Amino acid sequence: MNNGDFREGLRQGFPVIVAASPFGALFGALAVDNGFSIADAVFMSATVYAGASQMVGIELFGNNVQPWLIVLSIFAVNFRHVLYSASIARHIRHYTPLQKFFAFFLLIDPQYAESERRAERGLPVTFSWYLGFALIIYFLWLVTTAIGAVFGQMVGDPQAIGLDVLLPIYFLGLVLGFRKRDRFLPVVATSAVASVAAIHFVGSPWHVSIGALAGVVLAACFPSERAETEGEPVEQGN
């Protein structure tokens, strides 16, 4: 364990959980409002550990939906994590099997985004850094869930004060973090159009997976940067 990398991960992860803390508190409040106990809400945050999927799950629990449909819906929302895993796998090949287990369990949106940015800067995605970044977010997510579950009833209707827009703004910020990548606009535009169409014709939460797959398919149709480089003519010297 590299203590320097671990502390660096802690420092970089702290602002993330400060920004995400309203989501944890909001989930805790909504969970209790839908019949969960405080312990149930914290347990779901500890095991599912995916804010958007947890929100979908408690709404379906509150509507007495069949358990298999709840699991399937959460999988649909969380399908993007399969894509995240495939993307960062090349950066963590040196992890042991046990380290990979924890790495993939703790893989959430900001963890993926920061790992990719770190690799793009030529810095190694060490397990010490990864764990430091992940653990501070994970444990404070549990704390904010508990706080929301205990004090959430004081907030009242979250939509009345605009808390329901926090999650879309959060995801928009993550997406814009990759705006300098090649083909960013066509891929994002395709995902957005497919997602909007899917929510009208298929319904929620499937629009999340359908939008993601549409963007992946378009990105896969583009030639790779390596192929483009190999196809460029080489200038001959005199």
C-alpha positions as CSV (number, residue, x, y, z in Angstrom):
1,M,0.0,0.0,0.0
2,N,1.4,3.3,-1.1
3,N,0.4,5.9,1.6
4,G,1.1,8.8,-0.7
5,D,-1.2,7.5,-3.4
6,F,-3.8,6.6,-0.8
7,R,-3.8,10.1,0.7
8,E,-4.0,11.6,-2.8
9,G,-7.0,9.5,-3.5
10,L,-8.6,10.7,-0.2
11,R,-8.0,14.3,-1.1
12,Q,-9.4,14.0,-4.6
13,G,-12.5,12.0,-3.5
14,F,-13.5,14.4,-0.7
15,P,-14.9,17.1,-3.0
16,V,-16.8,14.5,-4.9
17,I,-18.7,13.3,-1.9
18,V,-19.3,16.9,-0.7
19,A,-21.0,17.5,-4.0
20,A,-22.8,14.2,-4.0
21,S,-23.9,14.4,-0.3
22,P,-27.3,15.9,-1.2
23,F,-28.1,12.7,-3.2
24,G,-27.3,10.5,-0.3
25,A,-29.4,12.5,2.0
26,L,-32.2,12.7,-0.6
27,F,-32.1,8.9,-1.0
28,G,-32.3,8.4,2.8
29,A,-35.3,10.7,3.0
30,L,-37.1,9.1,0.1
31,A,-36.4,5.6,1.4
32,V,-38.0,6.3,4.8
33,D,-40.9,8.1,3.0
34,N,-41.4,4.8,1.1
35,G,-41.6,2.7,4.2
36,F,-37.9,1.8,4.7
37,S,-36.4,1.9,8.2
38,I,-33.2,3.8,8.7
39,A,-31.2,0.6,8.9
40,D,-32.9,-0.6,5.6
41,A,-31.9,2.6,3.8
42,V,-28.3,2.4,5.0
43,F,-28.1,-1.3,4.1
44,M,-29.3,-0.6,0.6
45,S,-26.7,2.1,0.2
46,A,-24.0,-0.3,1.4
47,T,-24.9,-3.1,-0.9
48,V,-26.4,-1.6,-4.0
49,Y,-24.2,1.5,-3.9
50,A,-25.6,3.2,-6.9
51,G,-27.5,6.4,-6.4
52,A,-29.7,6.4,-9.5
53,S,-30.5,2.7,-9.2
54,Q,-31.4,3.1,-5.5
55,M,-33.8,5.9,-6.4
56,V,-35.5,3.7,-9.0
57,G,-35.6,0.8,-6.5
58,I,-37.3,2.6,-3.7
59,E,-39.9,4.1,-6.1
60,L,-40.7,0.6,-7.4
61,F,-40.8,-0.8,-3.8
62,G,-43.3,1.9,-2.9
63,N,-45.5,0.9,-5.8
64,N,-45.5,-2.8,-4.8
65,V,-43.9,-4.0,-8.0
66,Q,-42.8,-7.6,-8.3
67,P,-39.3,-8.2,-7.0
68,W,-38.0,-9.6,-10.3
69,L,-39.0,-6.5,-12.1
70,I,-37.3,-4.3,-9.5
71,V,-34.0,-6.3,-10.0
72,L,-34.4,-6.0,-13.8
73,S,-35.1,-2.3,-13.6
74,I,-32.0,-1.7,-11.4
75,F,-29.9,-3.7,-13.9
76,A,-31.2,-1.5,-16.7
77,V,-30.2,1.7,-14.9
78,N,-26.9,0.2,-13.8
79,F,-26.0,-1.3,-17.2
80,R,-23.6,1.6,-17.8
81,H,-21.4,0.1,-15.1
82,V,-20.7,-2.9,-17.4
83,L,-19.4,-0.4,-19.9
84,Y,-17.3,1.4,-17.2
85,S,-15.8,-2.0,-16.2
86,A,-14.8,-2.8,-19.7
87,S,-13.3,0.6,-20.2
88,I,-11.1,0.7,-17.1
89,A,-10.1,-2.9,-17.2
90,R,-7.0,-2.0,-19.3
91,H,-5.8,0.4,-16.5
92,I,-6.1,-2.2,-13.6
93,R,-4.7,-5.3,-15.2
94,H,-2.0,-5.4,-12.6
95,Y,-4.5,-5.7,-9.7
96,T,-4.9,-9.0,-7.9
97,P,-8.2,-10.8,-8.2
98,L,-9.2,-9.6,-4.7
99,Q,-8.3,-6.0,-5.6
100,K,-10.3,-6.2,-8.8
101,F,-13.3,-7.4,-6.8
102,F,-13.2,-4.3,-4.6
103,A,-12.4,-2.1,-7.6
104,F,-15.5,-3.2,-9.5
105,F,-17.7,-3.1,-6.4
106,L,-16.7,0.5,-5.7
107,L,-16.9,1.5,-9.3
108,I,-19.3,4.5,-9.6
109,D,-19.6,7.3,-12.0
110,P,-17.0,9.7,-10.5
111,Q,-14.6,6.8,-9.8
112,Y,-14.7,5.8,-13.5
113,A,-14.4,9.4,-14.8
114,E,-11.4,10.2,-12.5
115,S,-9.7,6.9,-13.3
116,E,-10.0,7.6,-17.0
117,R,-8.7,11.2,-16.6
118,R,-5.8,10.0,-14.5
119,A,-4.8,7.4,-17.1
120,E,-5.1,10.1,-19.9
121,R,-2.6,12.2,-17.9
122,G,-0.2,9.3,-18.0
123,L,-0.5,8.6,-14.3
124,P,-0.8,5.0,-13.1
125,V,-4.2,4.0,-11.6
126,T,-2.6,2.4,-8.6
127,F,-4.8,0.4,-6.2
128,S,-3.7,2.6,-3.3
129,W,-5.0,5.7,-5.1
130,Y,-8.2,3.9,-6.3
131,L,-9.0,2.7,-2.8
132,G,-8.4,6.1,-1.2
133,F,-10.6,7.8,-3.7
134,A,-13.3,5.2,-3.4
135,L,-13.5,4.6,0.3
136,I,-14.0,8.2,1.4
137,I,-16.9,8.5,-1.1
138,Y,-18.4,5.1,0.0
139,F,-18.3,5.6,3.8
140,L,-19.6,9.2,3.6
141,W,-22.3,8.1,1.2
142,L,-23.5,5.8,4.0
143,V,-23.3,8.7,6.5
144,T,-25.3,11.0,4.4
145,T,-27.9,8.3,3.7
146,A,-28.3,7.9,7.5
147,I,-28.6,11.7,8.0
148,G,-31.2,11.9,5.3
149,A,-33.2,9.0,6.7
150,V,-33.2,10.6,10.2
151,F,-33.8,14.2,9.3
152,G,-35.3,14.0,5.8
153,Q,-38.9,14.4,6.9
154,M,-38.0,18.0,7.8
155,V,-37.3,18.8,4.2
156,G,-40.9,18.1,3.0
157,D,-41.5,17.6,-0.7
158,P,-38.0,17.5,-2.5
159,Q,-39.5,18.6,-5.8
160,A,-41.0,21.7,-4.2
161,I,-37.4,23.0,-3.5
162,G,-35.8,21.7,-6.7
163,L,-33.8,18.8,-5.2
164,D,-35.1,16.5,-8.0
165,V,-32.9,18.2,-10.5
166,L,-29.6,17.5,-8.6
167,L,-29.1,14.1,-10.1
168,P,-29.5,15.2,-13.8
169,I,-27.1,18.1,-13.2
170,Y,-24.6,15.8,-11.6
171,F,-24.6,13.4,-14.5
172,L,-24.4,16.3,-17.0
173,G,-21.3,17.5,-15.2
174,L,-19.7,14.1,-15.5
175,V,-20.5,13.9,-19.2
176,L,-19.1,17.4,-19.9
177,G,-15.8,16.3,-18.3
178,F,-15.1,14.3,-21.4
179,R,-16.1,17.1,-23.9
180,K,-12.5,17.4,-25.2
181,R,-12.5,13.9,-26.5
182,D,-12.7,13.2,-30.2
183,R,-16.2,12.6,-31.5
184,F,-17.7,13.7,-28.2
185,L,-20.6,15.6,-29.8
186,P,-21.9,13.0,-32.2
187,V,-21.7,10.2,-29.6
188,V,-23.5,12.3,-26.9
189,A,-26.1,13.6,-29.3
190,T,-26.9,10.1,-30.5
191,S,-27.2,8.8,-26.9
192,A,-29.4,11.7,-26.0
193,V,-31.8,11.3,-29.0
194,A,-32.0,7.5,-28.5
195,S,-32.7,8.0,-24.8
196,V,-35.4,10.6,-25.3
197,A,-37.0,8.4,-28.0
198,A,-36.8,5.3,-25.7
199,I,-38.4,7.0,-22.7
200,H,-41.4,7.8,-24.9
201,F,-41.8,4.5,-26.8
202,V,-40.3,2.0,-24.3
203,G,-40.4,3.7,-20.9
204,S,-38.2,4.2,-17.9
205,P,-35.7,2.9,-16.8
206,W,-34.9,1.3,-20.1
207,H,-34.1,4.6,-21.8
208,V,-30.8,4.7,-19.8
209,S,-29.5,1.5,-21.2
210,I,-30.9,2.1,-24.7
211,G,-29.3,5.6,-24.9
212,A,-25.9,4.2,-23.7
213,L,-26.0,1.4,-26.2
214,A,-26.8,3.8,-29.0
215,G,-23.7,5.8,-28.2
216,V,-21.5,2.7,-27.9
217,V,-22.7,1.4,-31.3
218,L,-21.9,4.8,-32.9
219,A,-18.5,5.0,-31.3
220,A,-17.7,1.4,-32.4
221,C,-18.5,2.4,-36.0
222,F,-15.8,5.1,-36.0
223,P,-12.3,3.9,-36.9
224,S,-9.9,3.7,-34.0
225,E,-7.3,6.4,-33.4
226,R,-4.6,3.8,-34.0
227,A,-6.1,2.8,-37.4
228,E,-6.3,6.5,-38.4
229,T,-2.7,7.0,-37.4
230,E,-1.5,3.9,-39.4
231,G,-3.5,5.1,-42.4
232,E,-1.7,8.5,-42.5
233,P,1.0,8.8,-45.2
234,V,4.6,9.0,-43.9
235,E,6.7,11.9,-45.1
236,Q,9.9,10.8,-46.6
237,G,13.1,12.8,-45.9
238,N,15.3,14.2,-48.7
